[in-house]
Amino acid sequence: MALKVGRGALAPPFMVMDVISAANVRQATLAVDDPKIIRMEVGQPGTGAPAGAVRAVEAALRSGNPLGYTEAFGLRSLRERIADHIRDWYQVSVPVSRIAVTVGASGAFPLAFLAAFDRGDRVAMVAPFYPPYVNILTALGIEPVILEATLETRFQPTIPMLEALDPRPEGLIVASPCNPAGTMLHPEELAAIARWCDTNGVRLISDEIYHGLTYGSPIATASAFSPSAVVVNSFSKYFSMTGWRIGWLVLPEDLVRPVECLAQNMFISAPYISQVAAEAAFDCRDELEMNIAAYRRSRANLLTGLPLAGFDRLSPAEGAFYIFADVSDRTNDSVAFCARMLSEVGIAVTPGVDFDRTRGNRFVRFSYCGPEADMQAAAERLRNWR
């Protein structure tokens, strides 16, 4: 007799992970003198953790400290540094009691969703979206409500879109800068959406993990506009610490204790050693800003080079390290198109179907957070490919 498999285990794959696997296989088959695969499929900085964070970890490992569990919400000293960071960047004061250190942003989302919503609740977001939003919600029995955004709204939600929702959802997820398009909600737009959510009893979840990775557009945090918003952030992107799996939540008062109880039971705590590294990373601004300067150059190179290679319908790329390209003049099958690009020119990019299940067949996402020389080489390879 076959045993039952829970419905929560039926979540679709996060396709970028499949692209990573295909690129790894392709790289392994190349001869030593063949051009290497250029990795533009994943949002993983090509730089490692900042040097000061590594030194702090080395010191902690030599200290004899057993590096055991911390409180569920993390080391007090790290939470204080996060509060200082929020005050420095946004001129917003958040009590340390409302800050929770998490196992990356990926660990923050299920905590937030479980605390804020019940099975059968509806949570809205625009497409294109970060796939795990939908997959986590679905696994938890929460219904995603997808709004189709377009380039005209920079792939971001608008008040008219939200006003058209009937019935009102229990939640709304926004991301600025967003993955995959790299576009932003400008401060006045985020403020208006936060007011709409508060007026309509909708819990706002604001994904701010790409803050710091902007190229002229101002940033704002939802914490500045709504006392009920949940903010998700991470050390993976600006701080270049993807593998350390460390992030944070800024919680409204009514969700502090619920999230703490969930965190105690689901994760106990984020890894002690990652928390040490994260705290030290706040003292590495000069190195981190050098990374941003490299992203800025790669972005400029691709915004010039991609149109010359025939990719001329691009998202504005205001932040993060992504460019979302409409390739409908070349293909109606972005999965096959990306596979062909990997096979023929050795560039791994992500098909849009990961981010938009109705229109993603005609989009691809380029990530430009890899080594700067690789990003330059990618534009040249694509210029000679049709």
C-alpha positions as CSV (number, residue, x, y, z in Angstrom):
1,M,0.0,0.0,0.0
2,A,1.3,3.4,-0.9
3,L,1.8,5.8,2.0
4,K,0.3,9.2,2.0
5,V,2.4,12.2,0.9
6,G,1.2,15.5,2.4
7,R,-0.2,18.2,0.0
8,G,2.4,20.6,1.3
9,A,5.1,18.5,-0.2
10,L,3.7,19.0,-3.7
11,A,5.1,22.5,-4.1
12,P,6.5,23.0,-7.6
13,P,10.3,23.3,-7.9
14,F,12.1,26.7,-7.7
15,M,13.3,26.4,-11.3
16,V,16.4,28.5,-10.8
17,M,17.8,25.7,-8.8
18,D,17.3,23.4,-11.8
19,V,19.1,25.9,-14.0
20,I,22.0,25.9,-11.5
21,S,22.1,22.1,-11.7
22,A,22.1,22.2,-15.5
23,A,24.9,24.8,-15.6
24,N,27.0,22.7,-13.2
25,V,26.6,19.6,-15.4
26,R,27.5,21.6,-18.5
27,Q,30.6,23.1,-16.8
28,A,31.7,19.6,-15.8
29,T,31.7,18.4,-19.4
30,L,33.9,21.2,-20.7
31,A,37.5,20.7,-21.6
32,V,40.1,22.6,-19.6
33,D,40.7,25.2,-22.4
34,D,37.0,25.7,-23.2
35,P,35.4,29.0,-22.2
36,K,33.7,28.6,-18.8
37,I,30.0,28.9,-18.2
38,I,29.0,32.4,-17.3
39,R,26.6,32.3,-14.3
40,M,23.7,34.8,-14.6
41,E,21.0,32.5,-13.3
42,V,21.2,33.0,-9.6
43,G,21.1,36.0,-7.2
44,Q,24.2,35.1,-5.4
45,P,26.9,37.8,-5.1
46,G,30.2,36.8,-6.7
47,T,32.0,38.2,-3.7
48,G,32.1,36.4,-0.3
49,A,31.4,37.6,3.2
50,P,33.3,40.8,4.0
51,A,36.8,40.3,5.4
52,G,35.8,41.8,8.8
53,A,33.1,39.2,9.2
54,V,35.5,36.4,8.4
55,R,38.0,37.7,11.0
56,A,35.2,37.9,13.6
57,V,34.3,34.2,12.9
58,E,38.0,33.2,13.2
59,A,38.3,34.9,16.5
60,A,35.0,33.3,17.8
61,L,36.2,29.8,16.8
62,R,39.5,30.3,18.7
63,S,37.8,31.7,21.7
64,G,36.6,28.4,23.2
65,N,33.0,29.7,23.2
66,P,30.8,26.6,22.6
67,L,28.8,28.6,20.0
68,G,25.5,27.0,21.1
69,Y,22.0,28.1,20.9
70,T,21.1,31.8,21.2
71,E,17.7,33.2,22.2
72,A,15.1,32.5,19.5
73,F,15.3,36.1,18.3
74,G,19.1,36.1,18.2
75,L,22.0,37.7,20.0
76,R,21.0,40.9,21.7
77,S,24.1,42.7,20.4
78,L,23.2,41.8,16.8
79,R,19.7,43.0,17.2
80,E,21.0,46.2,18.5
81,R,23.2,46.7,15.5
82,I,20.2,46.0,13.2
83,A,18.2,48.6,15.1
84,D,21.1,51.1,14.6
85,H,21.2,50.2,10.9
86,I,17.5,50.9,10.5
87,R,17.9,54.3,12.2
88,D,21.0,55.2,10.1
89,W,19.4,54.2,6.8
90,Y,15.8,55.3,7.2
91,Q,15.7,57.6,10.2
92,V,13.2,55.2,11.8
93,S,13.5,54.0,15.4
94,V,12.5,50.4,15.9
95,P,12.7,48.8,19.4
96,V,15.1,45.9,19.7
97,S,12.2,43.9,21.1
98,R,10.5,44.0,17.6
99,I,13.6,42.7,15.7
100,A,14.0,38.9,15.2
101,V,17.1,37.3,13.7
102,T,16.1,34.5,11.4
103,V,17.6,31.7,9.3
104,G,17.9,33.9,6.3
105,A,15.0,35.6,4.6
106,S,13.9,32.1,3.6
107,G,13.3,31.2,7.2
108,A,11.6,34.5,7.9
109,F,8.8,34.1,5.4
110,P,7.2,31.0,6.9
111,L,7.4,32.6,10.4
112,A,5.7,35.7,9.1
113,F,3.1,33.8,7.1
114,L,2.2,31.4,9.9
115,A,1.9,34.2,12.5
116,A,-0.1,36.5,10.3
117,F,-2.5,34.2,8.4
118,D,-4.6,31.2,8.7
119,R,-5.3,28.3,6.3
120,G,-7.7,29.5,3.6
121,D,-6.7,33.2,3.9
122,R,-5.8,35.1,0.7
123,V,-2.5,36.9,0.2
124,A,-2.0,39.1,-2.8
125,M,1.1,39.9,-4.8
126,V,1.9,41.0,-8.3
127,A,3.4,38.9,-11.0
128,P,6.3,38.6,-11.7
129,F,7.1,37.5,-8.2
130,Y,9.7,35.6,-6.2
131,P,8.6,32.0,-6.6
132,P,8.9,30.9,-2.9
133,Y,6.3,33.4,-1.9
134,V,3.6,31.4,-3.7
135,N,5.1,28.0,-3.0
136,I,5.4,28.6,0.8
137,L,1.9,30.1,1.0
138,T,0.5,27.2,-0.9
139,A,2.3,24.6,1.3
140,L,0.8,26.3,4.3
141,G,-2.8,26.2,2.9
142,I,-2.9,30.0,2.2
143,E,-4.2,31.1,-1.2
144,P,-2.0,33.3,-3.3
145,V,-3.9,36.0,-5.2
146,I,-1.9,37.0,-8.3
147,L,-2.2,40.5,-9.9
148,E,-0.6,40.9,-13.3
149,A,1.6,43.9,-13.3
150,T,3.2,45.3,-16.5
151,L,6.1,47.4,-17.5
152,E,3.8,50.5,-17.4
153,T,3.7,50.1,-13.6
154,R,7.3,48.9,-13.4
155,F,6.0,45.5,-12.5
156,Q,4.9,46.9,-9.1
157,P,1.4,47.1,-7.6
158,T,-0.7,50.2,-7.7
159,I,-3.6,51.5,-5.6
160,P,-6.1,50.9,-8.5
161,M,-5.0,47.3,-8.7
162,L,-5.6,46.9,-5.0
163,E,-8.9,48.7,-5.1
164,A,-10.1,46.2,-7.7
165,L,-9.6,43.3,-5.3
166,D,-13.0,42.0,-4.1
167,P,-13.1,40.6,-1.6
168,R,-10.1,42.2,0.1
169,P,-7.3,39.8,0.8
170,E,-5.9,39.2,4.3
171,G,-2.4,40.1,3.2
172,L,-0.3,41.8,0.6
173,I,3.4,41.0,-0.3
174,V,5.5,43.8,-1.9
175,A,9.1,43.7,-2.8
176,S,11.3,46.8,-3.5
177,P,13.7,46.4,-5.2
178,C,12.0,43.3,-6.6
179,N,13.1,40.0,-7.9
180,P,13.0,39.4,-10.9
181,A,12.6,42.8,-12.4
182,G,14.9,45.0,-10.3
183,T,12.2,47.7,-10.1
184,M,11.2,49.7,-7.0
185,L,8.2,51.1,-5.2
186,H,9.2,54.7,-4.7
187,P,8.7,56.1,-1.2
188,E,5.4,57.9,-1.9
189,E,4.1,54.7,-3.6
190,L,5.1,52.5,-0.7
191,A,3.5,55.0,1.7
192,A,0.2,55.0,-0.2
193,I,0.1,51.2,-0.3
194,A,0.9,51.0,3.4
195,R,-2.0,53.4,4.1
196,W,-4.3,51.4,1.9
197,C,-3.4,48.2,3.8
198,D,-4.0,49.8,7.2
199,T,-7.3,51.3,6.1
200,N,-8.5,48.0,4.6
201,G,-7.3,45.6,7.3
202,V,-4.7,44.0,5.0
203,R,-1.4,42.8,6.6
204,L,1.5,44.2,4.6
205,I,4.6,42.0,4.2
206,S,7.5,44.1,2.8
207,D,10.4,42.2,1.3
208,E,13.4,44.6,1.6
209,I,16.3,42.1,1.2
210,Y,17.8,44.1,-1.8
211,H,18.0,47.4,0.1
212,G,21.4,48.9,-0.3
213,L,21.5,47.7,-3.9
214,T,20.1,50.8,-5.6
215,Y,21.4,53.0,-8.4
216,G,19.8,56.4,-7.9
217,S,16.3,55.7,-6.7
218,P,15.6,56.5,-3.0
219,I,14.6,53.6,-0.7
220,A,12.1,53.6,2.1
221,T,11.1,51.0,4.6
222,A,7.5,50.0,5.3
223,S,8.2,50.4,9.0
224,A,8.2,54.1,8.4
225,F,4.6,54.1,7.1
226,S,2.7,51.4,8.9
227,P,2.8,50.1,12.5
228,S,1.3,46.8,11.4
229,A,3.7,45.9,8.5
230,V,6.1,43.0,8.6
231,V,9.5,43.8,7.1
232,V,11.8,41.0,5.9
233,N,15.5,41.6,5.3
234,S,18.7,39.6,4.9
235,F,22.4,39.6,5.0
236,S,22.6,37.6,1.8
237,K,22.5,40.4,-0.8
238,Y,24.0,43.8,0.2
239,F,26.2,42.1,2.8
240,S,27.2,39.3,0.4
241,M,26.6,36.5,2.9
242,T,24.3,34.1,1.1
243,G,25.6,30.8,2.5
244,W,25.6,32.0,6.1
245,R,21.8,31.9,6.1
246,I,21.1,34.9,8.3
247,G,18.3,37.4,8.0
248,W,15.9,39.5,10.1
249,L,12.3,40.5,10.6
250,V,11.0,43.8,11.9
251,L,7.7,42.8,13.5
252,P,4.6,44.8,14.6
253,E,3.9,44.5,18.3
254,D,1.0,42.0,17.9
255,L,3.2,39.5,16.1
256,V,6.3,39.6,18.3
257,R,5.3,36.8,20.7
258,P,3.6,34.6,18.1
259,V,6.7,34.7,15.9
260,E,9.0,34.1,18.9
261,C,7.0,31.0,19.8
262,L,7.1,29.7,16.2
263,A,10.8,30.4,15.9
264,Q,11.5,28.5,19.2
265,N,9.7,25.5,17.9
266,M,10.8,25.5,14.2
267,F,14.4,26.7,14.3
268,I,15.4,27.2,17.9
269,S,17.7,30.0,16.7
270,A,19.8,31.1,13.8
271,P,23.3,29.7,13.8
272,Y,25.5,31.4,16.4
273,I,28.5,31.7,14.2
274,S,26.5,33.3,11.4
275,Q,25.2,35.9,13.9
276,V,28.8,36.7,14.9
277,A,29.7,37.2,11.2
278,A,26.5,39.3,10.6
279,E,27.3,41.7,13.5
280,A,30.8,42.3,12.2
281,A,29.6,42.9,8.7
282,F,28.1,46.2,9.8
283,D,31.7,47.5,10.2
284,C,32.6,46.6,6.6
285,R,30.9,49.4,4.7
286,D,33.8,50.4,2.6
287,E,34.2,46.8,1.2
288,L,30.5,46.5,0.7
289,E,30.3,49.7,-1.2
290,M,33.1,48.5,-3.5
291,N,30.8,45.6,-4.3
292,I,28.0,48.0,-5.2
293,A,30.3,50.0,-7.4
294,A,31.1,46.7,-9.4
295,Y,27.3,45.9,-9.7
296,R,26.8,49.5,-10.9
297,R,29.4,49.0,-13.7
298,S,28.0,45.6,-14.7
299,R,24.5,47.0,-14.8
300,A,25.6,49.9,-17.0
301,N,27.5,47.5,-19.3
302,L,24.5,45.2,-19.7
303,L,22.0,48.0,-20.2
304,T,24.2,49.0,-23.1
305,G,25.3,45.6,-24.3
306,L,22.0,43.7,-24.2
307,P,20.2,45.9,-26.6
308,L,23.1,45.7,-29.0
309,A,22.6,41.9,-28.8
310,G,18.9,42.2,-29.6
311,F,17.6,42.2,-26.0
312,D,16.0,45.7,-26.1
313,R,12.8,45.3,-24.0
314,L,14.3,45.5,-20.5
315,S,13.0,46.3,-17.1
316,P,14.2,49.7,-15.6
317,A,16.7,47.9,-13.3
318,E,16.4,50.5,-10.5
319,G,17.8,48.2,-7.9
320,A,18.9,44.6,-6.9
321,F,21.1,43.0,-9.5
322,Y,18.5,41.8,-12.1
323,I,17.4,42.7,-15.5
324,F,14.1,41.2,-16.7
325,A,14.0,40.9,-20.5
326,D,11.0,40.4,-22.8
327,V,12.1,37.9,-25.4
328,S,8.8,37.3,-27.1
329,D,10.3,38.5,-30.4
330,R,12.6,35.5,-30.2
331,T,10.7,32.8,-28.5
332,N,7.5,31.7,-26.8
333,D,9.3,29.1,-24.7
334,S,11.7,30.7,-22.3
335,V,12.7,27.4,-20.8
336,A,13.9,26.0,-24.2
337,F,15.4,29.4,-25.0
338,C,17.5,29.4,-21.8
339,A,18.6,25.8,-22.4
340,R,19.7,26.8,-25.9
341,M,21.6,29.8,-24.6
342,L,23.4,27.6,-22.1
343,S,24.2,25.0,-24.7
344,E,25.3,27.3,-27.5
345,V,27.0,30.2,-25.8
346,G,27.6,29.0,-22.3
347,I,25.5,31.5,-20.4
348,A,23.1,30.4,-17.7
349,V,20.0,32.6,-17.2
350,T,16.7,31.9,-15.6
351,P,13.5,31.5,-17.6
352,G,10.6,33.8,-16.7
353,V,8.2,30.9,-16.0
354,D,9.8,30.8,-12.5
355,F,8.4,34.2,-11.8
356,D,5.2,34.4,-13.8
357,R,3.2,31.3,-14.6
358,T,1.0,32.8,-17.3
359,R,3.4,35.2,-19.1
360,G,6.8,34.0,-18.1
361,N,7.2,31.9,-21.2
362,R,8.3,35.1,-23.0
363,F,10.7,36.6,-20.3
364,V,14.1,35.7,-19.0
365,R,16.0,37.1,-16.0
366,F,19.6,38.1,-16.2
367,S,21.5,38.4,-12.9
368,Y,24.6,40.6,-12.9
369,C,26.0,40.0,-9.4
370,G,28.7,37.6,-10.6
371,P,32.3,38.6,-11.3
372,E,32.5,41.9,-13.3
373,A,34.7,40.4,-16.0
374,D,32.1,37.6,-16.6
375,M,29.3,40.2,-17.0
376,Q,31.3,42.0,-19.6
377,A,32.1,38.8,-21.4
378,A,28.4,37.8,-21.4
379,A,27.4,40.9,-23.4
380,E,30.0,40.1,-26.0
381,R,29.0,36.5,-26.3
382,L,25.3,37.4,-26.7
383,R,26.1,40.0,-29.4
384,N,27.3,37.2,-31.7
385,W,24.4,34.8,-30.9
386,R,21.0,34.7,-32.5
